[in-house]
Amino acid sequence: MLAVLDSGALPDVVLMDCHMPNLDGWETTRRIPSWGADPAPHRQRAAALPVIALTAAALPEKRARCVEAGMNDCLAKPVKLAELHRILRGYTNRGSRSSASTV
C-alpha cells in the first residue's frame, strides 16, 4: 500500500485491510501521517488522505485499535453497500484525514 501511495497516483480515500500480509493495515496507517513533513508534494497529499479500516471484527477493541492507528473510520467485513456509501459520503469533497471520523 505504501508503494502505491508513493507512486503519486493517489486515490480519494484509502480502504485499508487491517490484516494485510507483510505490513498490516494498522502499521501502514501509522506510517502515512509522517509523510506530511516530506518535501515531496505527492507524499504530503497522501498524508492527508482519509483511511477507512476494513476488518473482519467489529468488536469495540478492534475499532479502538483502528482509531489508535490513525484510521478515520472502520467497516466490518462483509461490507454492506449502504454502510460503505454512508461513510464515503462523509468524505465527498472534503479531502482531509480528519473530515468525517465516525469510528
Beta strands, then each sheet from edge to edge (+ up, - down):
strand 1: 14-17
strand 2: 51-55
strand 3: 73-76
sheet 1: 1+ 2+ 3+
end
